[in-house]
Amino acid sequence: MATKQGKDGMMGRKMSRRALLKAGAGTAALLAAAKLNFPAGAFAQTAGPEVTKAIFGYIALMDASPLVIAKEKGIFAKHGVPDVEVNKQASWGATRDNLLLGGEKNGIDGAHILTPMPYLISAGKVTQNNVPTPMYILARLNLDAQAISVSNEYKDLKVTADASALKEAFAKKKAEGKEVKVAMTFPGGTHDLWIRYWLAAGGIDPDKDVSTIVVPPPQMVANMKVGNMDAFCVGEPWGEQLVNQGIGFSACSTGEIWSKHPEKALGIRAEYADKYPKATQAILMAVMEAQQWCDKPANRAEMSEIVGRRQWFNVPVADIIGRANGDINYGNGRVEKGTKQFMKFWQDHASYPFKSHDAWFVTEDIRWGKFEPTTDVKALVDKVNREDIWRSAAKALGVAAADVPATSSRGKETFFDGKVFDPENPSAYLKSLTIKRIEA
């Protein structure tokens, strides 16, 4: 006859087995439900990310929205990397310094970044003692929607994408012994290249006819308010805020210079990506999914409200929503509704990091002396641009075939002034340019 303790033990074991079976069934049901809610491919990997954390930097600019949304909407967590941090940076210079440190040394592992910066950093052109820190570009974050703004001092000149009306005005000001200052956000970065292209196309030499200064994006409006600059180039919401405060006007949106032009990138230290390839892909998948969300017109109001919050941009929604919808008050009497000059996060292959686009950025930085004329553009782009990781992430995410470009080149690009960039022949493009720092 079994003792009471023995019976209790057998009953306990039976109960334990029943509990385990019940728990197992519950877990299986949860996993089945999760598979329905997660994108195809999220469970296709045999193992999850190697780590669940990475530290990414961002600047308060609308093209950082996919990182903000991926964090706010729990999309990083959905893809197995819940501990990704998205931390505000004071400037692009600070972003560079923190990338050089890396996440393990109280810096950052990656960033919402000006597309040329991973090239400049990888080549040691903007690093201490010119020591290279290898970086990769995983994706483009957006197309279009930067603004070139001008002080109200020049409001009567009706300056547009054509800057030639400023040539005489700037020369007159210099002749009076005053400095003409034009601001951008980082030497060799996208804003530097847009404003240089705009000035040069108007016959103004950005190195000889004006002084270029570096100002962090969130400080642009305040600096123009106190008369510290004549013109600047930066992303939104600062162009719209400038107009709303009546301090200056927008000469043009950068999409008027180059339609559907590439802008920011998702950059990452090569060391992190090489060490944690699955985590890197998971992070990229989350950002790509957030890009799809940001690109839906129905989400623009909510996106503007989220990024405008104090912990992110600390900017009123009124300074964001207009241009997010393509409604532009240029601030000089020109008002256009429903334009195509809104930020594209996914449409028109916005997320795909075309190598042909990176080739233009490197070529423009050769034009202005940031890279040597002997730079092997293709070799440098092949080293930094990781469109292969993007394609792998797109496959795992179940991205539609129509949203995946057939090749890594978008082909020849034509600018507003008729100049053509052929990625297969960068030197021909350089030869066609009148104002430059090199003899091509």
Residue pairs with C-beta under 8 A, 6 or more apart in sequence:
2 10
34 43
35 43
38 78
39 285
39 289
39 396
39 397
39 398
40 396
40 397
40 398
41 285
41 395
41 396
41 397
41 398
42 78
42 79
42 80
42 285
42 396
42 397
44 396
45 278
45 396
47 278
48 80
48 278
48 282
49 79
49 80
49 81
49 276
49 278
49 279
49 282
50 275
50 276
50 277
50 278
50 279
51 81
51 276
51 279
52 80
52 81
52 82
52 83
52 84
52 279
53 81
53 83
53 84
53 85
53 103
54 81
54 83
54 84
54 85
54 103
54 109
54 110
54 268
54 272
54 276
54 279
54 283
55 84
55 85
55 87
55 103
55 107
55 108
55 109
55 110
56 67
56 84
56 85
56 86
56 87
56 108
56 109
56 110
56 111
56 112
56 283
57 86
57 87
57 88
57 89
57 94
57 95
57 98
57 99
57 108
57 110
57 111
57 112
57 113
58 64
58 67
58 68
58 86
58 87
58 88
58 89
58 111
58 112
59 88
59 89
59 91
59 92
59 95
59 112
59 185
59 216
59 217
59 218
60 88
60 217
60 218
60 312
60 313
60 314
60 315
61 112
61 217
61 234
61 235
61 236
61 237
61 238
61 264
62 142
62 145
62 235
62 236
62 237
62 307
62 320
62 324
62 343
63 112
63 141
63 142
63 145
63 235
63 263
63 264
63 343
64 112
64 141
64 264
64 307
65 290
65 294
65 303
65 307
65 343
65 345
66 141
66 266
66 287
66 290
66 291
66 294
66 345
67 86
67 112
67 266
67 287
67 290
68 86
68 306
68 307
68 312
69 75
69 290
69 293
69 294
69 303
69 306
69 307
70 76
70 84
70 86
70 286
70 287
70 289
70 290
71 84
71 86
72 306
73 290
73 293
74 82
75 286
75 289
75 290
75 293
76 82
76 84
76 283
76 286
78 286
78 289
79 282
79 283
79 285
79 286
79 289
80 282
81 279
81 282
81 283
81 286
84 283
84 286
87 108
88 312
89 95
89 98
89 108
89 111
90 216
91 185
91 186
91 216
92 113
92 114
92 117
92 185
92 186
92 189
92 216
93 186
93 214
95 108
95 111
95 113
95 117
96 117
96 121
96 126
96 127
96 186
97 107
98 107
98 108
98 111
99 107
99 108
99 110
99 111
99 121
99 133
99 135
99 267
99 269
100 107
100 121
100 127
100 128
100 133
101 107
101 108
102 108
102 109
102 269
102 271
102 272
103 109
103 269
103 272
109 268
109 269
109 272
110 138
110 266
110 267
110 268
110 269
110 272
110 283
111 266
111 267
111 268
112 141
112 264
112 266
113 264
113 265
113 266
113 267
114 185
114 186
114 189
114 190
114 191
114 264
114 265
115 137
115 140
115 189
115 190
115 262
115 263
115 264
115 265
115 357
115 358
115 361
116 188
116 189
116 190
116 193
116 361
116 362
116 364
116 365
116 370
117 126
117 135
117 186
117 188
117 189
117 267
118 135
118 136
118 137
118 265
118 267
118 384
119 358
119 361
119 362
119 365
119 371
119 380
119 381
119 384
120 126
120 188
120 365
120 370
121 127
121 132
121 133
121 135
122 132
122 133
122 134
122 135
122 270
122 380
122 383
122 384
123 132
123 371
123 380
124 130
124 131
124 132
124 133
125 188
125 370
125 371
126 187
126 188
127 133
133 269
134 269
134 270
134 271
134 383
135 267
135 268
135 269
135 270
135 384
136 267
136 268
136 269
136 270
136 273
136 384
136 385
136 386
136 389
137 265
137 266
137 267
137 353
137 358
137 384
137 385
137 386
138 265
138 266
138 267
138 268
138 273
138 280
138 284
138 287
138 353
138 386
138 389
138 390
138 393
139 265
139 266
139 284
139 287
139 288
139 291
139 351
139 352
139 353
139 390
140 262
140 263
140 264
140 265
140 266
140 350
140 351
140 352
140 353
140 354
140 357
141 263
141 264
141 265
141 266
141 287
141 291
141 345
141 350
141 351
142 263
142 264
142 343
142 344
142 345
142 350
143 255
143 260
143 261
143 262
143 263
143 343
143 344
143 348
143 350
144 253
144 254
144 255
144 259
144 260
144 261
144 263
144 341
144 342
144 343
144 344
145 235
145 236
145 253
145 254
145 255
145 263
145 323
145 341
145 342
145 343
145 344
146 190
146 191
146 194
146 233
146 234
146 235
146 236
146 239
146 253
146 254
146 263
147 233
147 234
147 235
147 236
147 238
147 239
147 240
147 250
147 252
147 253
147 254
147 323
148 194
148 195
148 198
148 231
148 232
148 233
148 250
148 251
148 252
148 253
148 254
149 220
149 224
149 231
149 232
149 233
149 234
149 238
149 239
149 242
149 248
149 249
149 250
149 251
150 159
150 166
150 230
150 231
150 248
150 249
150 250
150 251
151 224
151 227
151 229
151 230
151 231
151 247
151 248
152 246
152 247
152 248
152 249
153 230
154 165
154 166
154 169
154 230
155 249
155 332
157 165
157 166
157 169
158 165
158 332
159 165
159 166
159 251
160 251
160 252
160 256
161 198
161 251
161 252
161 256
161 257
161 416
162 201
162 202
163 198
163 199
163 201
163 202
163 204
163 251
164 202
164 203
164 204
165 202
166 199
166 202
166 204
166 231
167 202
167 203
167 204
167 209
170 180
170 204
170 209
170 210
170 230
171 209
173 180
173 230
174 180
174 209
179 211
180 209
180 210
180 211
180 230
181 210
181 211
181 212
181 213
181 228
181 229
181 230
182 195
182 199
182 206
182 210
182 211
182 212
182 213
182 229
182 230
182 231
182 232
183 212
183 213
183 214
183 215
183 220
183 223
183 228
183 229
183 231
183 232
183 233
183 234
184 191
184 192
184 195
184 212
184 213
184 214
184 215
184 232
184 233
184 234
185 191
185 192
185 214
185 215
185 216
185 217
185 233
185 234
186 192
186 214
187 212
187 214
187 370
188 365
188 368
188 370
190 263
190 264
190 361
191 233
191 234
191 235
192 212
192 233
192 368
193 361
193 364
193 365
193 368
194 233
194 254
194 257
195 206
195 212
195 231
195 232
195 233
196 206
196 212
196 364
196 368
197 257
197 364
197 415
198 233
198 251
198 252
198 257
199 205
199 206
199 209
199 210
200 206
200 433
200 434
200 435
200 436
201 257
201 415
201 416
201 417
201 419
203 435
204 210
205 435
206 212
206 368
206 435
207 368
207 437
210 230
213 229
215 223
215 229
215 232
217 234
217 235
217 238
218 238
218 313
220 232
220 234
220 238
220 242
221 238
221 241
221 242
221 245
221 247
223 229
223 232
224 232
224 242
224 247
224 248
225 245
225 247
231 251
233 254
235 263
235 264
236 320
236 323
236 324
236 343
237 308
237 313
237 315
237 319
237 320
237 323
239 250
239 253
239 323
240 319
240 320
240 322
240 323
240 329
241 315
241 319
242 248
242 249
242 250
242 331
243 249
243 250
243 329
243 330
243 331
244 318
244 319
246 331
248 331
249 330
249 331
249 332
250 328
250 330
250 331
250 332
251 330
253 323
253 328
253 339
253 341
254 261
254 263
255 261
255 340
255 341
256 341
256 416
257 415
257 416
258 413
258 415
258 416
259 340
260 344
260 348
261 413
262 354
262 357
262 361
265 353
266 284
266 287
268 280
268 283
272 280
273 280
273 386
273 389
280 389
281 389
281 392
281 393
281 396
284 389
284 390
284 393
285 393
285 396
285 397
288 351
288 390
288 393
288 394
288 397
288 399
289 397
291 345
291 346
291 350
291 351
292 345
292 346
293 299
293 303
294 303
294 345
294 346
295 344
295 345
295 346
295 347
295 350
297 325
300 321
300 324
300 325
301 317
301 321
303 324
304 317
304 320
304 321
304 324
305 317
306 312
307 313
307 315
307 320
308 314
308 315
308 316
308 317
308 319
308 320
313 320
322 328
322 329
323 341
323 342
323 343
324 342
324 343
325 338
325 342
326 337
326 338
326 339
326 340
326 341
326 342
327 336
327 337
327 338
327 339
328 335
328 336
328 339
328 341
329 335
330 336
344 350
345 351
346 403
349 403
349 405
349 410
351 390
352 387
352 390
352 404
352 405
353 385
353 386
353 387
353 390
354 387
354 405
354 408
354 409
354 410
355 381
355 382
355 385
355 387
355 408
355 409
355 423
356 408
356 409
356 410
356 411
356 413
356 423
357 410
357 413
358 381
358 384
358 385
359 377
359 378
359 381
359 423
359 426
360 413
360 421
360 423
360 426
362 371
362 375
362 377
362 380
362 381
362 426
363 377
363 421
363 426
363 429
363 430
365 371
366 372
366 373
366 375
366 377
366 426
366 430
366 438
367 430
367 433
367 436
367 437
367 438
367 440
368 436
368 437
369 437
369 438
373 438
373 439
373 440
377 426
385 408
387 408
391 404
394 403
394 404
409 423
411 423
412 420
412 421
412 422
412 423
413 420
413 421
414 420
415 421
419 429
419 432
419 433
420 429
420 432
421 429
422 428
422 429
427 440
430 436
430 438
430 440
431 440
433 440
